[in-house]
Amino acid sequence: MKLFGKLFASQSILSWILQIIFIGLAWKVADHTIPNNLMTIIGGTVFMIVIYVSLAHDSQKRISDK
């Protein structure tokens, strides 16, 4: 689990992975592989909140390491 908390370009590996998955989700919606309905929008919103929390945690970690 320490690997996911390791910072790379001021973000943890976990944050990078979450952002790449979110880009993949957006790409699939744009290609009409996944339907653009309310469940997809709610899922994307929850996923975006998880990414935000992960980035906020990374920021706190950077501040506490100084």
SVG drawing of the C-alpha trace seen along z (x, -y; Angstrom):
<svg xmlns="http://www.w3.org/2000/svg" viewBox="-31 -23 41 25">
<polyline fill="none" stroke="black" stroke-width="0.4" points="0.0,0.0 3.0,-2.3 3.5,-2.2 0.1,-3.9 1.0,-6.7 4.4,-7.4 4.4,-10.9 5.2,-11.3 5.0,-14.8 3.4,-16.0 0.6,-13.4 0.3,-9.9 0.3,-7.0 -3.3,-6.3 -4.4,-9.8 -2.8,-9.2 -4.5,-5.9 -7.9,-7.4 -7.5,-10.2 -6.6,-7.8 -9.7,-5.7 -11.8,-8.8 -10.4,-9.8 -11.2,-6.2 -14.8,-6.6 -15.2,-9.9 -13.8,-8.4 -16.2,-5.4 -19.1,-7.8 -17.9,-9.9 -17.6,-6.7 -21.1,-5.7 -19.7,-2.4 -21.3,-3.4 -24.7,-5.1 -24.9,-8.7 -27.6,-8.4 -28.2,-9.5 -26.4,-6.6 -23.3,-7.3 -23.4,-11.0 -23.8,-10.1 -21.1,-7.5 -18.7,-10.0 -19.6,-12.6 -18.8,-10.2 -15.6,-9.2 -14.6,-12.9 -15.2,-13.5 -13.0,-10.5 -10.2,-12.0 -10.6,-15.4 -10.3,-13.8 -7.2,-11.9 -5.6,-15.1 -6.5,-16.9 -4.8,-14.1 -1.7,-14.4 -1.6,-18.1 -1.9,-17.6 0.9,-15.0 3.2,-17.4 2.6,-20.1 3.2,-17.8 6.4,-16.5 8.0,-20.0"/>
</svg>
